[in-house]
Amino acid sequence: MTWLSDLFANCQQWLFESAVQPLVYAVGLGGWVEDAFDATGWLLVGLIQIALLIAIIGPLQRWRPAEPVVDRRAIRTDVVYTLIHRLGLFRLVMFFALQPLFDDGLGLLRGAGWGTLHLDELWPGVTDVPWVALAMYLVVLDFVEYLIHRGQHRFDWWWGLHSLHHSQRQMTMWSDNRNHLLDDVIHDTIIVLVAQLIGVAPGQFIAIVAFTQLSESLQHANLRLGFGAIGERLWVSPRFHRVHHSIGIGHESAGPQTLGGHNFGVLLPWWDMLFRTVNFAPRYDPTGIRDQVEPDAQGRLRDYGRGFWSQQWRGLQRLVGRG
């Protein structure tokens, strides 16, 4: 892990000095140099992820697709979402808009006696081993991700935002970041606060987020791939997650149009197995939401929008019950 972190640090330093730092000074933001250096780390992670998507997951999709590609416009919109998130544009807006609130909130929690709990100090000699600590934090944050995901499918207002993610009927490796921006703000706020409170170091947090995002890109790929009887119970596969996006299965339970569903796990299927939301059926169904394909009593289908801005606007309308 040491050589890998050193390589990343050297690449981050090179990218910062050759491209980011000159730009920061050129636009008159010299006082933000330290923050710009941190942002360069996220930019580098995003560039590496996009390279891996194109070089590895893309060929896998073409080798063994789960369905034919019939809507390239929908895929191009998902590429826009991916670039906004993976290249740090969303995090940049989050930083300027919400960082003061994060700082104030954490200050209040610590002032009230809720100090940071360093999980890697619970078992000296074991949990302070770098890879053990990283694995432990990954499991804890994955459980939080599962709870968030259950909430997105449990509460009507939250589903109004999250349903944008499920409205993609041409799912590919680019679909992971197809989310309403307000949904992402809520999600990231919870994850950042939990990570701070349990003592995840900045470098560990970047590694966990990068690894999680790559795994999610594979899960959303247009790829007919499962991990076998044992593997399916150890890690979320493209087949496992596609069931979560299946029309009438992944976002419904206990009857038509009843919020709920199956396979909410982000990395680990353990939580679905524990809370009985798992569905291991070996199936590759069409993806989307029932009200996109089945008319309501008035004969209407719900429109979730085609382009980025229309999707964001319709999400806000659904949030307030008008879309």
Long-range contacts (C-beta under 8 A, 24 or more apart in sequence): 1-130, 1-131, 5-203, 8-41, 8-44, 11-44, 12-37, 12-40, 12-41, 12-44, 15-40, 15-43, 15-44, 16-40, 35-95, 38-202, 39-88, 39-91, 39-92, 39-95, 41-206, 42-88, 42-91, 42-206, 43-87, 43-88, 45-86, 45-206, 45-209, 45-210, 46-85, 46-86, 46-87, 46-88, 47-86, 47-87, 48-210, 49-86, 49-210, 49-213, 49-214, 49-217, 50-82, 50-83, 50-86, 50-87, 52-214, 53-82, 53-173, 53-174, 53-217, 57-173, 57-217, 57-218, 57-221, 57-223, 58-173, 60-221, 60-223, 60-225, 61-172, 61-173, 61-221, 61-222, 61-223, 64-223, 64-224, 64-225, 65-222, 65-223, 65-224, 66-171, 66-222, 66-223, 66-224, 66-238, 66-242, 66-284, 67-222, 67-284, 67-286, 69-170, 69-172, 69-222, 70-170, 71-169, 71-170, 72-170, 73-306, 74-168, 74-169, 74-170, 74-306, 75-170, 75-172, 75-174, 77-178, 77-306, 77-307, 77-308, 77-311, 78-168, 78-172, 78-174, 78-175, 78-177, 78-178, 79-174, 80-308, 81-174, 81-177, 81-178, 81-179, 81-308, 82-174, 82-176, 82-177, 84-177, 85-177, 85-184, 86-177, 86-213, 90-181, 90-184, 94-185, 94-188, 98-185, 98-189, 102-189, 102-192, 102-193, 105-193, 106-193, 106-196, 109-197, 114-197, 116-196, 116-197, 116-198, 116-199, 117-197, 117-198, 117-199, 118-198, 118-199, 119-198, 119-199, 120-199, 121-199, 133-204, 134-204, 134-207, 134-208, 137-195, 137-198, 137-200, 137-204, 137-208, 138-208, 138-211, 138-212, 138-267, 139-268, 140-194, 140-198, 141-191, 141-194, 141-195, 141-200, 141-208, 141-212, 142-212, 142-265, 142-266, 142-267, 142-268, 142-271, 143-271, 144-190, 144-191, 144-194, 145-191, 145-212, 145-266, 145-267, 146-264, 146-265, 146-266, 146-268, 146-271, 146-272, 148-187, 148-190, 148-191, 149-264, 149-265, 149-266, 150-264, 150-275, 150-277, 152-183, 153-251, 153-259, 153-260, 153-261, 153-264, 154-259, 154-260, 155-259, 156-259, 157-319, 158-183, 158-186, 159-251, 159-259, 160-315, 160-318, 160-319, 160-321, 160-323, 161-186, 161-315, 161-318, 161-319, 163-251, 163-289, 163-304, 163-315, 163-318, 164-304, 164-305, 164-311, 164-312, 164-314, 164-315, 166-245, 166-250, 166-251, 166-287, 166-288, 166-289, 167-288, 167-289, 167-292, 167-304, 167-311, 168-245, 168-287, 168-288, 169-286, 169-287, 169-288, 169-292, 170-222, 171-220, 171-221, 171-222, 171-242, 171-245, 171-287, 172-220, 172-221, 172-222, 173-217, 173-218, 173-220, 173-221, 173-222, 173-223, 174-217, 174-220, 175-220, 176-213, 176-216, 176-217, 176-219, 176-220, 180-311, 180-312, 180-315, 180-316, 181-312, 182-315, 182-316, 182-319, 183-315, 212-266, 212-267, 215-266, 215-267, 216-266, 220-245, 224-284, 226-282, 232-269, 232-280, 233-269, 233-270, 233-273, 233-280, 234-268, 234-269, 235-267, 235-268, 235-269, 236-263, 236-265, 236-266, 236-267, 236-268, 236-269, 239-282, 239-283, 239-284, 240-265, 240-269, 240-280, 242-284, 242-285, 242-287, 243-279, 243-281, 243-283, 243-285, 245-287, 245-288, 246-283, 246-285, 246-286, 246-287, 247-285, 247-286, 247-287, 247-288, 247-289, 247-290, 247-292, 247-293, 248-290, 249-279, 249-285, 250-287, 251-289, 252-290, 256-290, 257-290, 257-291
